[in-house]
Amino acid sequence: MSMIETILEYDKQLFLFLNNLGNSSWDGFWMAYTNKVHWIPFYLLLLILMYRKLGKKVFLIIAITALAMIAFTDQVTNLFKDGFERLRPCREEELSGVMRMVKDYCGTYGFFSGHSSNSMAIAVFAGLILKPHFKYLVFILLFWASLMAYSRIYIGVHYPLDIVSGMAFGAISGFMFFKLKAYLEKRFISS
């Protein structure tokens, strides 16, 4: 067995362990948690906080940068999924009898997780922007993003490696776009 095959086998075993920790009494919670639509009020709250703390001009740069960041993470995630073509656990016949499938439907490819990359990018980006105003918010946002990532394992649509890779990519993206926001702010507002 090659090193990559060994890593993927460990990933599969870890997935089964984490996925099977769930039980039906928590399924509704995790399905609601993983649904991006339910988080729209939370995203709006973050935007309102940024608007109030940083003003109209900076907020405009933040909004444009945030939209670019989400588009970037979504598109790169899709490139990876289509490039690697790693089947999601819910698409693996050998796992169908031993995993918990909470979600009715899942896509075909899963490496890496878009939910994980997007939520971590938002957490890092918003956390760094609001850190001077809300000391512990960055930790709350990182915790929120980590739970979002775990929800994908819980409902049966991603392996842990999909999640960790998505979170790492999201963190890097969030930091890069935070730096881009700072550059644009300095270039167009401070000058």
CORTAUR-V572126 format. One record per residue. RES is the residue in one letter. PSI is psi in degrees with one decimal (none if undefined). D_LAST is the distance of its C-alpha to the last C-alpha in Angstrom with 1 decimal. Layout:
((RES/PSI/D_LAST) (RES/PSI/D_LAST))
//
This chain:
((M/130.4/59.0) (S/168.0/55.7) (M/-41.3/52.9) (I/-43.0/50.8) (E/-38.9/53.8) (T/-46.0/54.3) (I/-44.6/50.7) (L/-34.1/51.0) (E/-43.0/54.4) (Y/-39.5/53.0) (D/-42.9/50.1) (K/-42.6/52.8) (Q/-41.1/54.8) (L/-40.2/51.8) (F/-50.2/51.0) (L/-40.8/54.6) (F/-51.9/54.6) (L/-41.3/51.4) (N/-38.7/52.2) (N/-0.9/55.7) (L/-21.4/54.6) (G/162.7/53.9) (N/162.3/56.5) (S/-25.3/56.9) (S/-19.6/56.1) (W/-7.5/52.5) (D/-44.5/52.1) (G/-41.5/50.8) (F/-49.4/48.1) (W/-31.4/46.8) (M/-40.2/47.0) (A/-41.2/45.0) (Y/-39.7/42.4) (T/-11.3/41.9) (N/114.8/41.4) (K/-31.9/37.7) (V/-36.2/38.4) (H/-16.6/39.4) (W/1.7/36.0) (I/-44.8/34.1) (P/-35.4/34.2) (F/-44.7/32.8) (Y/-40.8/29.9) (L/-39.6/29.3) (L/-44.4/29.4) (L/-43.0/26.7) (L/-41.4/24.5) (I/-43.7/25.3) (L/-42.6/24.6) (M/-42.6/21.1) (Y/-46.9/20.5) (R/-38.0/21.9) (K/-27.3/20.2) (L/-11.9/16.7) (G/169.9/16.4) (K/-46.5/16.3) (K/-47.0/12.8) (V/-39.0/13.1) (F/-39.6/16.7) (L/-43.2/16.3) (I/-41.7/14.5) (I/-46.7/17.3) (A/-45.1/19.9) (I/-44.7/19.1) (T/-41.2/18.8) (A/-42.7/22.1) (L/-42.3/23.9) (A/-39.4/23.1) (M/-46.2/24.3) (I/-42.4/27.5) (A/-42.7/28.2) (F/-51.5/27.7) (T/-39.6/30.0) (D/-48.5/32.5) (Q/-41.8/32.8) (V/-39.9/33.0) (T/-46.1/35.6) (N/-37.6/37.6) (L/-43.4/37.5) (F/-45.0/38.9) (K/-47.4/41.5) (D/-29.0/42.7) (G/-45.0/42.5) (F/-29.9/44.4) (E/42.5/46.7) (R/120.4/47.6) (L/144.8/49.7) (R/157.6/48.9) (P/-35.1/51.5) (C/-11.0/52.8) (R/-4.4/53.6) (E/114.3/55.7) (E/-38.3/59.4) (E/-19.3/60.3) (L/-11.6/58.2) (S/-33.0/59.3) (G/-10.1/62.1) (V/-3.5/60.4) (M/162.3/57.0) (R/118.1/55.9) (M/105.0/54.4) (V/-37.3/52.8) (K/142.0/50.9) (D/-33.4/53.0) (Y/146.8/50.9) (C/152.8/48.7) (G/-173.2/47.1) (T/-53.5/48.4) (Y/147.9/46.0) (G/-2.4/44.2) (F/110.9/42.4) (F/174.4/39.8) (S/122.9/39.2) (G/-38.2/36.6) (H/-44.0/36.9) (S/-43.5/36.3) (S/-43.5/33.3) (N/-46.5/31.6) (S/-37.5/32.4) (M/-37.7/31.3) (A/-44.7/28.0) (I/-43.9/27.4) (A/-47.2/28.6) (V/-47.8/26.4) (F/-55.8/23.2) (A/-38.2/23.8) (G/-43.8/25.3) (L/-37.5/22.3) (I/-43.0/19.9) (L/-5.0/22.3) (K/-42.7/23.7) (P/-20.2/21.9) (H/-27.9/23.5) (F/97.0/26.8) (K/-45.0/28.2) (Y/2.5/30.9) (L/-38.2/29.6) (V/-37.5/28.8) (F/-38.1/32.4) (I/-43.1/33.6) (L/-39.0/31.6) (L/-38.6/33.0) (F/-44.9/36.4) (W/-46.4/36.1) (A/-36.8/35.1) (S/-40.2/38.0) (L/-37.5/40.4) (M/-43.4/39.1) (A/-46.9/39.9) (Y/-34.7/43.3) (S/-30.0/44.1) (R/-32.6/44.2) (I/-45.9/46.9) (Y/-46.4/48.8) (I/-7.4/49.1) (G/20.1/50.2) (V/-5.7/47.6) (H/147.3/45.9) (Y/159.2/47.0) (P/-37.7/45.3) (L/-34.9/43.9) (D/-40.3/42.2) (I/-50.6/40.6) (V/-42.1/39.6) (S/-43.0/38.1) (G/-42.3/36.2) (M/-42.7/34.9) (A/-45.8/33.7) (F/-41.8/32.1) (G/-42.6/30.4) (A/-44.4/29.2) (I/-43.3/27.7) (S/-45.7/26.1) (G/-41.4/24.7) (F/-44.0/23.1) (M/-43.7/21.7) (F/-27.4/20.2) (F/-43.5/18.8) (K/-39.5/17.1) (L/-42.8/15.9) (K/-44.0/14.6) (A/-41.1/12.7) (Y/-47.6/11.2) (L/-38.6/10.4) (E/-44.8/8.9) (K/-40.9/6.6) (R/-41.9/5.9) (F/-19.5/6.0) (I/-44.1/5.6) (S/-21.0/3.8) (S/none/0.0))
//
